[in-house]
Amino acid sequence: MSEVQSPRLIPVTILTGFLGAGKTTLLNRILTEQHGHKIAVIENEFGPEGVDNELLIREEGEQIVEMNNGCICCTVRGDLARILKDLALNKMAGTRDFERVIIETTGMANPGPVTQTFFMDEDVATHYILDAVITVVDAKHGNQTLTEQPEAQNQVGFADRILLSKTDLVDEAEVKDLRNRLVNMNPRATIKPVSFGQADIADILDIRGFNLNAILDIDPHFLDPEHPDAVEAHDDHDHDHGHAHNHHDDAIKAFVFTAEQPFDPLRLEEFLGAMTQVYGQDLLRYKGILWVEGTDRRVVFQGVHMLMGSDLGREWEAGTQRSSKMVFIGRDLPQETLLQGLKNCLNPVTTIQ
């Protein structure tokens, strides 16, 4: 049984998207529709450090409202970790009844700090497991927003799933152009259209974006560099028919490293440690399945900014071609330098018994 299904850990979805993309419409539906899920929705209004500090100190309690469909809603203007811990304690005491949490970030927010809360705070990690980052992108204004707003690009880079809103307000060519742009920025996020917030609740919950083994069981080609969406986007760019607007030089980009040689564990650990120290702030999401010398099991690897972790996955099956696949999504990363650094961590292929 996977960790997400453990009765101890409460799955958390982070819902992000730029101002006006449609997050609130979607949340209102979650809070009012009879979908059968007991969800605690946290509106995280906590802004940059130092802003409204006096107000935050005075605002000691959060307003928690119980909805007719069994969901609860609370607004946090202070410490997100504290309200998560309070909710978990209330659940254990039987004073609050919920099965999962959805956190709405502000439209201008970088999802990184919220995501890191689930890795950095031991008390939070004791009660919760991060399920996925869902990003809502406005099809009508998305291209302009991505060009003008770096935080909108961050939101796309962090996404496990992208919900494309307002597609009915633009023509098919504009939707295709935006979709291609999103795929080039983040080829590992699936993209689904939504209308007036009418997303299927299944498109939002139990994505398991932070559980690599679960994803690979569902989609064994998840880490392939030629994911179906990525192929479609690259084909469109390769066969461009003079539409200059198809080309977007975005700071957020993805690249894939693959190898059919095993990693030397010490060299790899040293390189990844140096990589996160130097480029951690610009590394949004990175993950992979690794062939590491000295173990007969896959090594599952993932990270957010400077926080990185690994675990042992399934055993390599007999007769399987062992290999490593890693996906990196970040801002203005020196792709060739990082790829060469990873190559330098490989050992020559040895005979596998």
C-alpha positions, 0 to 999 in steps of 0.5 A: 500500500502506498504512503498516500493511502496511509490513514496517518497521512492527510493528502494535500493539494496546492492550487495555484494560478495567476490573478483571474485564472479561475482558482476561486471559481473552482474552489467555490465549486469544491466548497459547495458541490455535493461531491462526497469528499470532506475537504479542508480548504485553506486560502493562504493569503500570506504575502512577502515577508515584512508586508503587513507585519503589524496586521499579522501579529494582531490577527491571532485567530483564523476564521474557520467556516463549515460548509453545507457539504461537509467541507471546511474553509479557513483563511490564513494570514500568518504561518501556514505550518501552524494552521496545518498543525492546528487542523491536524490536532483538531482532526485527531481530537475529533473537533474537525472532520476532514479527509484532505486539504486543498491550499489556494495560494495568492495569484502572485505567489511562487508555489515553492515556499508552500511546497517546501513546508511539507519537506522542511517542517517535521511536524507538518510531515508527520500528519500530511503528504503533498499530493500535487501542485495544480496550476490554473492557466487562463487561455485568454490572457495566458500567453501575455501573463507568462511573458510579463509575469515571472511568477506565472512561469514559476506556477507552470514550472511547479505544476503536476497538472495544468487546468486550462480555463476560458478556452471557450473565449479564444480560437483553437489556434490560440489554445494550441499555441498556449498548450505548446508553450506550456508543454515546452516549459513543463513536459511532465504536467498533464494539461486539461481544459476546464470551463467555469471551474467545472473540473472533475474532482478526480482531475484535482485529487490523488494525482500523486505527483510527489509519489514517483513509484505510483506515477510509474505504475500508472504511466510507465512512460512518465519520464520519457523525453518524448511524452505524447504532449511533448511530441505534439509540441515539438512537431508543431515547432518543427513544422512551423508555418510562419507563425512567429507567435509560436516561439516563446523564449521562456526563462522556465524550461525543462530538460531530460537526462538519460543514461544506460550506465550506472551512477557512481553514488558518491560522485552523484551525491557530491554533484547533486549537492553542489548543484542545489547549492549553486542553482537551488533557487532556480531549480523548481522541480526535478525528479527521476528514476536512477540506476545506481551502482551497488543496488539492485533496486531503482533509486527514486529521486526528487527535489524542490529548490534546494531540498532533495531526497531519494528512496529505494524503489522496485527491484530491476526486473531480470532482463530489463535494460537498466537506465536512468531518467531525470527531468529538470524544470527551472529558470535559466539553468545552464543545461549543458553544464548540468548534463555534462556534470551528470555524465561525469558521475557515470561509471562504465557498464559492468556485467549484470548477473 
